[in-house]
């Protein structure tokens, strides 16, 4: 059974960061809070065994891809190829926050993490905990919502399914997620931006900035 640690998302302790980062660095799977909902993730490094374990724990098809949680604005230009102006505008407006941007992946993204169309989904969450874990691990965190595929996303540590806690290596419990709603997803991989999922950020706010 995976262990559980209490954590403060805004001011995580060095001890918790150290243990979680070590778990991620050694190919482990961690359930973690974000500003939106709870996620289950691993370090987005090549040939990481934790990557495929996430699909098995979530009971989700391995043909799908996992979004990346990144630490800093510079990561957008590192992992996206030819960042569109619209992506920069949205990132400046809503990051850190509950907005996921789907962009064409750069050469820095391993093939195993790319979508079939060569894209990668990136988000810089409003969570000091998650961003610091990414920095300490030296890689983005490949993460999806911490729930069985098709079930409601967990919005607090106590609402994460017991099975998922048991099968993950470590669960970080920070109580209720501040937003409690999944991120809004916008694709910028084609010429015109497209809202793929309306979540915490209303679609009209996206349209106001870049149009769709």
C-alpha positions in Angstrom: 0.0 0.0 0.0 1.3 3.5 -0.9 2.1 5.9 1.9 0.2 9.1 2.6 1.8 12.4 3.6 0.0 15.6 4.6 1.2 18.7 2.7 0.6 22.4 2.3 0.4 23.3 -1.4 1.5 26.9 -0.8 4.3 26.1 1.6 5.3 22.5 1.3 7.9 21.3 3.9 11.4 20.3 2.8 10.9 16.8 4.1 7.7 16.2 2.0 9.4 17.7 -1.1 12.4 15.6 -0.5 10.5 12.3 -0.2 8.1 13.1 -3.1 10.9 14.2 -5.4 12.9 11.0 -4.6 9.8 8.9 -5.3 9.4 10.6 -8.7 13.0 10.5 -9.6 13.2 6.7 -9.1 10.3 6.0 -11.4 7.5 6.1 -8.8 3.9 7.2 -9.2 2.6 10.0 -6.9 -1.0 11.2 -6.3 -0.7 14.9 -5.8 -3.0 17.9 -5.2 -3.1 20.7 -7.8 -5.0 24.0 -7.9 -7.8 22.4 -10.0 -8.2 18.7 -9.0 -6.0 15.9 -7.6 -3.7 14.2 -10.1 -1.7 11.0 -10.4 1.7 11.5 -12.1 5.3 10.6 -12.7 8.4 12.3 -13.9 8.2 12.8 -17.7 11.5 11.1 -18.4 12.3 8.6 -21.2 11.4 5.0 -20.4 10.0 5.8 -17.0 8.1 2.6 -15.8 5.8 4.9 -13.8 4.4 6.3 -17.1 2.6 3.1 -18.1 1.7 2.3 -14.5 -0.4 5.4 -14.4 -2.6 4.1 -17.2 -3.0 0.7 -15.4 -3.9 2.4 -12.1 -6.4 4.7 -13.8 -7.7 1.8 -15.9 -7.3 3.9 -19.0 -6.2 2.9 -22.5 -2.4 3.2 -23.1 -3.0 4.7 -26.5 -4.0 8.1 -24.8 -1.5 10.6 -23.7 -0.8 12.4 -20.4 -0.7 16.2 -20.0 2.5 17.7 -18.5 2.6 19.9 -15.4 5.5 22.4 -15.8 7.3 24.6 -13.4 8.1 27.8 -15.2 7.1 30.0 -18.2 10.3 29.1 -19.9 9.2 25.5 -20.1 6.5 26.5 -22.7 9.2 27.6 -25.2 11.3 24.5 -24.3 8.6 21.9 -24.9 6.6 23.5 -27.6 7.8 23.9 -31.2 7.3 27.4 -32.6 5.1 28.7 -29.8 2.1 30.6 -31.4 1.5 34.1 -30.2 -1.9 33.0 -29.0 -0.2 30.5 -26.6 2.0 33.1 -25.2 -0.9 35.5 -24.7 -3.0 32.8 -22.9 0.0 31.7 -20.8 0.7 35.3 -19.7 -3.0 35.8 -18.8 -3.8 32.5 -17.0 -0.6 30.9 -15.8 0.0 29.8 -13.2 -3.6 28.5 -13.2 -6.2 26.0 -14.5 -5.4 26.3 -18.2 -3.9 23.5 -20.3 -2.4 24.4 -23.7 -2.1 21.8 -26.4 0.8 22.7 -28.7 3.1 21.0 -31.2 5.8 19.2 -29.3 9.4 20.2 -29.6 12.3 17.8 -29.9 12.7 18.0 -26.1 9.5 15.9 -25.7 10.2 12.1 -25.8 8.1 10.3 -28.5 6.3 8.2 -25.9 4.7 11.3 -24.4 3.5 12.8 -27.6 0.0 12.5 -29.0 -0.5 10.7 -32.3 -0.6 14.2 -34.0 2.7 15.2 -32.5 1.3 17.4 -29.7 1.9 17.8 -26.0 -0.5 19.3 -23.4 1.2 21.7 -21.0 0.0 23.5 -17.9 1.7 25.5 -15.2 -0.5 25.0 -12.1 -1.0 27.5 -9.4 0.7 25.1 -6.9 4.0 25.8 -5.3 4.1 22.1 -4.4 3.8 20.8 -7.9 6.1 23.3 -9.5 8.8 22.7 -7.0 8.5 19.0 -7.4 9.0 19.5 -11.1 12.1 21.6 -10.5 13.6 19.1 -8.0 12.9 16.2 -10.3 14.4 18.0 -13.2 11.5 17.2 -15.5 7.8 18.0 -16.1 5.3 15.8 -14.4 3.2 13.6 -16.7 -0.1 13.7 -14.9 -3.8 12.9 -15.3 -6.7 13.2 -12.8 -6.5 10.8 -9.9 -9.6 8.7 -10.5 -10.7 5.6 -12.3 -11.2 6.5 -16.0 -14.8 7.7 -16.4 -15.4 8.5 -12.8 -15.5 11.9 -11.2 -12.2 13.7 -10.5 -11.1 13.8 -6.9 -11.2 17.3 -5.5 -9.7 16.5 -2.0 -7.3 14.1 -0.6 -10.0 12.2 1.2 -12.0 11.7 -2.0 -9.2 9.9 -3.9 -10.3 6.3 -4.3 -8.7 3.9 -1.8 -7.7 1.6 -4.6 -5.7 4.4 -6.3 -4.0 5.3 -3.0 -3.1 1.7 -2.5 -1.6 1.2 -6.0 0.3 4.5 -6.1 3.7 4.8 -4.3 2.8 8.0 -2.5 -0.2 10.2 -1.9 0.2 13.8 -1.0 -2.9 15.1 0.9 -3.4 18.8 1.0 -7.1 18.7 1.8 -9.6 20.3 -0.7 -8.2 21.6 -4.0 -8.6 25.4 -4.2 -10.5 25.4 -7.5 -12.1 22.0 -7.5 -12.8 22.0 -11.2 -10.7 20.5 -14.0 -8.6 22.8 -16.2 -9.8 24.4 -19.4 -8.1 22.9 -22.4 -7.3 24.9 -25.5 -5.6 23.5 -28.6 -3.1 25.8 -30.4 -1.7 23.1 -32.6 -3.5 24.3 -35.7 -3.9 27.8 -37.2 -7.0 28.7 -35.1 -7.2 28.2 -31.3 -9.9 25.7 -30.3 -11.4 25.2 -26.8 -11.4 21.4 -26.4 -12.8 21.4 -22.8 -14.4 24.2 -20.8 -13.3 23.8 -17.2 -12.3 26.2 -14.5 -11.7 29.1 -17.0 -14.9 30.0 -18.9 -14.6 29.7 -22.7 -15.7 33.3 -23.2 -12.6 34.5 -21.5 -10.5 32.5 -23.9 -12.4 33.8 -26.9 -12.0 37.4 -25.7 -8.3 37.1 -25.8 -7.5 35.0 -28.9 -10.8 34.2 -30.6 -11.8 30.7 -31.7 
